[in-house]
Amino acid sequence: MEPCIQVVVRTEKFKIYRLVIVILITICLVFSPLITYAKSEEVKVDTDKIDHFVESAMDKLQIPGIALGIVKGDQTVYLKGYGISGPDKTPVTPQTPFVLGSTSKSITALAIMQLVEEGKIDLKAPVQRYLPWFRVADEEASKKILVQDLLYQTSGIAKYDGHIGMVNGNKSIEEHIRSLKNIQLTGRVGGDFQYSNLNYDILSGIVQVVSGDPFSKYVQNHIFKPLEMKHSYDSPKEAEKDGLATGYQSIFGWMVPTEQLDHRGTIASGYLISSAEDMSNYLVAQMNGGHFKKNKILSTESVKQMHNPVSPMGDGSSYAMGWSVKNNVIFHVGATENTYSFMVMKDGYGIILLANSMDFLVYYDQIVMGIDEILHGGKPTLANIPDFQNTYLIVDLVALAVLIYITWSIYGLCKKRMKWKATPLRIMFQILSILLFQLLIPLAILFYLPKILIAPWSVIIVFLPGLGHFLFLFAIVLLCIGIVKTAFLIRSNLRGKKKLNVGTFS
């Protein structure tokens, strides 16, 4: 090649290279603001406002400790621990393990869907295909309950029985499921929604039979490990070594650390243990089609199926698989006897909040709603947060009044002599007073309060300590007083006495 031609070629190549470089620089200059903006949008969180709101809410609700995780897209953008994890005053951190409550159900549902993808479980197959020994009281209904009925809470098993199971979990998963053979279904199989913890307890039995591993081991290997959930457990003993948060309950307005019952058989429905950091990883996978970093725990189609609302819950929400859905917001609340959790996915954000206390008179749901409002540029007000002190001031005053009434009634019984003219009007007043205050009211408390709360007294006492004990004993004592006074009244009238050795009645 001639020298002059070589020079021309090199010159042309140089021009082309320069043109390419200019084009690349131009592209960078044009699109770099957009890239910067996108990144800033992902991590833009008003942490000061969130911290102030959470700490103020904790103070108003007397919550000892909270852990918070916030996810945006495929990243955890905020992790924070607030308060103390227990009586030893150890600060809560994002790695502090908490007992989750019913947010455990979505993890159980995920395990089922993983096995569905592997072809090991058919959602439309009867439960007895996998657990041939599974029975409820109705033999025919037992054969009809499908795996999907358990997931969608449409098995016909009652919420009441699910609550009973919460205090009868001190046995293995299989023993717990076998103990259901005498429960009566209260709904049609595959019919209306009835939230029952037992549905998810049965699912855990299916997981371990189909996979060949104990439920806890399966969850550890197929969910916790690939999602790098290093502070997640199925056993309190293991979690205690990692600083498990101590649960607190309110007893007449005093927050007291309490111990949980043995829940070996019911971990799948409410007693898995995790941290805010770990559950943030879990939310990332749920919000990104089953992907977390380079790991894939479920297909995008199966994740969508998990989030698809199927069973109307009657309050505008519908139940999916371990999730509730309302107005495109996917969430679940968890509450044990002494811990609380709230997990939600909304508008590209995911929030997990864990608390080491629970009070069924002042719900904590408004905390997450306030955080969500801050994330969307709003200004939540503490007026929406229930007032712990005012609530218990009223409760304690009513309890004091009841205690005075009982004391006065017992004093009247113990008084040996009392001047009282037995006129027909006074006798009628005595009878009506006994019927109302010493018979009807205590009987209503004993027999109808469990129906209203959809829980037996054994559960009410565990989940409402102090107040539950007080209500039960109050009803028993009033009933005894009423029976004794009725006996005195009958005896006095049979003897034809004008004076009754009976105390005054309110």
Residue pairs with C-beta under 8 A, 6 or more apart in sequence:
1 9
42 72
42 73
42 75
42 77
43 72
43 75
43 77
45 70
45 72
45 77
45 78
45 375
46 374
47 78
47 80
49 374
50 68
50 70
50 78
50 80
50 371
50 374
51 80
51 82
53 367
53 370
53 371
53 374
53 380
53 382
54 66
54 68
54 80
54 82
54 367
54 371
55 82
56 382
56 385
57 63
57 366
57 367
57 370
57 382
57 385
58 66
58 82
58 83
60 382
60 385
60 386
60 387
60 388
61 359
61 362
61 364
61 367
61 385
61 386
61 388
62 250
62 255
62 357
62 388
62 389
63 83
63 248
63 355
63 356
63 357
63 364
64 83
64 84
64 85
64 86
64 248
64 255
64 356
64 357
65 81
65 82
65 83
65 84
65 85
65 86
65 92
65 96
65 245
65 355
65 356
65 357
66 81
66 82
66 83
66 92
66 353
66 354
66 355
66 356
66 367
67 80
67 81
67 82
67 92
67 93
67 94
67 96
67 98
67 245
67 275
67 276
67 353
67 354
68 78
68 79
68 80
68 81
68 82
68 94
68 276
68 351
68 352
68 353
68 354
68 371
69 76
69 78
69 79
69 94
69 276
69 277
69 279
69 280
69 283
69 350
69 351
69 352
69 353
70 76
70 77
70 78
70 79
70 280
70 349
70 350
70 351
70 371
70 375
71 77
71 280
71 283
71 284
71 287
71 349
71 350
71 351
71 352
72 348
72 349
72 350
73 287
73 288
73 348
74 284
74 287
74 288
74 291
75 284
76 277
76 280
76 281
76 284
79 94
79 276
79 277
79 280
80 94
80 276
81 91
81 92
81 93
81 94
81 96
81 276
82 92
83 91
83 92
84 90
84 91
84 92
85 91
85 92
85 96
85 243
85 244
85 245
85 246
85 356
86 245
86 246
86 257
86 356
87 246
87 257
90 243
92 245
92 356
94 275
94 276
94 277
94 280
95 230
95 231
95 242
95 243
95 275
95 277
96 231
96 243
96 244
96 245
96 275
96 276
97 231
97 232
97 233
97 239
97 242
97 243
97 244
97 245
97 273
97 274
97 275
98 244
98 245
98 273
98 274
98 275
98 276
98 339
98 341
98 354
98 355
98 356
99 236
99 244
99 245
99 247
99 260
99 271
99 272
99 273
99 336
99 339
100 270
100 271
100 272
100 273
100 274
100 279
100 334
100 339
100 341
100 354
101 270
101 271
101 333
101 334
101 335
101 336
101 339
101 340
101 341
102 197
102 269
102 270
102 332
102 333
102 334
102 335
102 341
103 279
103 332
103 333
103 334
103 341
103 342
103 343
104 200
104 267
104 268
104 269
104 270
104 271
104 272
104 334
105 200
105 268
105 269
105 270
105 322
105 332
106 286
106 306
106 321
106 322
106 323
106 332
106 343
107 219
107 223
107 272
107 282
107 322
108 200
108 203
108 204
108 207
108 268
108 269
108 322
109 151
109 200
109 203
109 306
109 321
109 322
109 323
110 223
110 297
110 298
110 306
110 322
111 203
111 207
111 215
111 218
111 219
111 222
111 223
112 121
112 147
112 151
112 203
112 206
112 207
112 321
113 298
113 302
113 305
113 306
113 321
114 222
114 223
114 297
114 298
115 121
115 207
115 210
115 211
116 122
116 123
116 302
117 298
117 299
117 302
120 210
120 211
121 130
121 147
121 206
121 210
122 129
122 147
123 146
123 147
123 148
123 151
124 146
124 147
124 148
125 146
125 147
126 143
126 144
126 145
126 146
126 147
127 134
127 142
127 145
127 146
127 147
127 150
127 202
127 206
128 134
128 142
128 143
128 145
130 147
130 206
130 209
130 210
131 177
131 202
131 205
131 206
131 209
133 178
134 142
134 145
134 177
134 180
134 202
134 205
135 142
135 178
135 180
135 181
136 142
136 145
136 157
136 180
136 181
136 182
136 183
136 184
136 185
137 181
137 182
137 183
137 184
137 185
138 184
138 185
141 156
141 185
141 189
144 189
144 190
145 155
145 156
145 189
146 189
146 190
147 203
147 206
149 155
149 156
149 189
149 190
149 199
150 199
150 200
150 202
150 203
151 199
151 203
151 321
151 322
152 193
152 310
152 311
152 319
152 320
152 321
153 193
153 194
153 195
153 196
153 199
153 311
153 319
154 187
154 189
154 190
154 191
154 192
154 193
154 194
154 311
155 185
155 187
155 189
155 194
155 196
155 199
156 185
156 186
156 187
156 188
156 189
156 190
156 191
156 194
157 180
157 183
157 185
157 186
157 187
157 194
157 196
157 198
157 199
158 183
158 184
158 185
158 186
158 187
158 194
158 196
159 194
159 195
159 196
159 454
160 186
160 454
160 455
160 456
161 180
161 183
161 196
161 198
162 195
162 196
162 197
162 198
162 199
162 269
163 197
163 454
163 455
163 456
163 459
164 455
164 456
164 458
164 459
165 176
165 197
165 198
165 201
165 265
165 266
165 269
166 197
166 261
166 263
166 266
166 270
166 459
166 462
167 261
167 458
167 459
167 462
168 176
168 179
168 265
169 176
169 261
169 262
169 263
169 264
169 265
169 266
169 267
169 271
170 261
170 262
170 263
170 264
170 265
171 179
171 264
171 265
172 264
172 265
173 201
173 204
173 205
173 208
173 215
173 264
173 265
173 267
173 268
174 205
175 265
176 201
176 264
176 265
176 266
177 201
177 202
177 205
177 265
180 198
180 202
183 198
186 194
187 194
192 311
193 311
193 312
193 313
193 314
193 319
195 313
195 319
197 266
197 269
197 270
198 269
199 269
200 268
200 269
200 270
200 322
201 265
201 266
201 268
201 269
203 268
204 215
204 267
204 268
204 269
205 215
207 215
207 218
207 268
208 214
208 215
208 218
211 218
213 221
215 234
215 267
215 268
216 234
216 235
216 267
219 234
219 272
220 232
220 234
222 297
223 229
223 282
223 297
224 230
224 232
224 278
226 292
226 295
226 297
227 278
227 281
227 282
227 285
227 292
227 295
227 297
228 278
228 281
228 292
228 293
229 274
229 275
229 278
229 279
229 281
229 282
230 278
231 242
231 274
231 275
231 277
231 278
232 272
232 273
232 274
232 275
232 278
233 239
233 242
233 244
233 272
233 273
233 274
234 267
234 271
234 272
234 273
235 273
236 244
236 260
236 273
239 273
244 273
245 339
245 354
245 356
246 257
246 356
247 257
247 258
247 259
247 260
247 336
247 337
247 338
247 339
247 356
247 357
247 358
248 255
248 256
248 257
248 258
248 338
248 356
248 357
248 358
249 255
249 256
249 258
249 337
249 338
249 357
249 358
249 359
249 465
250 256
250 357
250 359
250 361
250 388
250 392
250 466
251 465
251 466
251 467
252 392
252 395
252 396
252 399
252 466
252 467
253 388
253 389
253 392
253 393
253 395
253 396
255 357
256 465
258 337
258 338
258 465
260 271
260 336
260 337
260 338
261 337
261 462
263 270
263 271
270 334
270 336
271 336
274 282
274 354
275 354
276 352
276 353
276 354
279 341
279 343
279 352
279 354
280 350
280 352
281 292
282 352
283 343
283 345
283 350
283 352
284 292
284 350
285 291
285 292
285 297
285 298
286 303
286 306
286 307
286 345
286 350
287 345
287 348
287 350
289 299
289 300
289 303
289 304
290 296
290 297
290 298
290 299
290 300
290 302
290 303
298 306
305 321
306 320
306 321
306 322
306 323
307 320
307 321
307 323
307 325
307 330
308 320
308 321
308 325
309 317
309 318
309 319
309 320
309 325
310 318
310 319
310 320
311 318
311 319
312 318
313 319
313 324
316 326
316 327
317 324
317 325
317 326
318 324
318 325
318 326
319 325
320 330
322 332
323 330
323 331
323 332
324 330
324 331
324 332
324 333
325 331
328 346
329 344
329 345
329 346
330 344
330 345
330 346
331 342
331 343
331 344
331 345
331 346
332 342
332 343
333 340
333 341
333 342
333 365
334 340
334 341
334 342
334 343
335 341
335 358
335 360
336 358
337 358
337 462
337 463
338 356
338 357
338 358
339 354
339 355
339 356
339 357
339 358
340 354
340 355
340 357
340 358
340 364
341 352
341 353
341 354
341 355
342 351
342 352
342 353
342 364
342 365
342 367
342 368
343 350
343 351
343 352
343 353
344 350
344 351
344 368
344 372
346 372
347 376
349 372
349 375
351 368
351 371
351 372
351 375
353 364
353 367
353 368
353 371
355 364
358 364
358 463
359 388
360 463
360 464
361 386
361 391
361 392
361 395
361 467
362 386
362 387
362 388
362 391
363 386
366 384
366 385
366 386
367 385
369 380
369 384
370 380
370 384
370 385
371 380
373 379
373 380
374 380
395 467
399 467
399 470
402 470
402 474
405 506
406 474
406 477
406 478
406 481
408 503
408 504
408 506
409 438
409 478
409 481
409 503
409 505
409 506
410 477
410 481
410 503
411 503
412 418
412 502
412 503
412 504
412 505
413 481
413 484
413 485
413 488
413 502
413 503
414 503
415 501
415 503
416 501
417 501
418 499
418 500
418 501
418 502
418 503
418 504
419 499
420 426
420 499
420 500
420 502
421 498
421 499
422 492
422 493
422 497
422 498
422 499
422 500
427 489
427 493
429 505
430 485
430 489
430 500
430 502
430 505
431 489
433 505
433 506
434 482
434 485
434 486
434 489
434 505
437 478
437 482
437 505
437 506
438 478
438 479
438 481
438 482
438 483
438 485
438 486
439 479
439 482
439 486
441 475
441 478
442 474
442 475
442 476
442 478
442 479
442 482
443 475
443 479
445 471
445 472
445 474
445 475
446 457
446 472
446 475
446 476
446 479
449 460
449 471
450 456
450 457
450 460
453 460
455 463
457 468
457 472
460 468
460 471
460 472
461 468
461 469
461 472
462 468
485 502
485 503
485 505
488 500
488 501
488 502
489 500
489 502
492 499
492 500
492 501
492 502
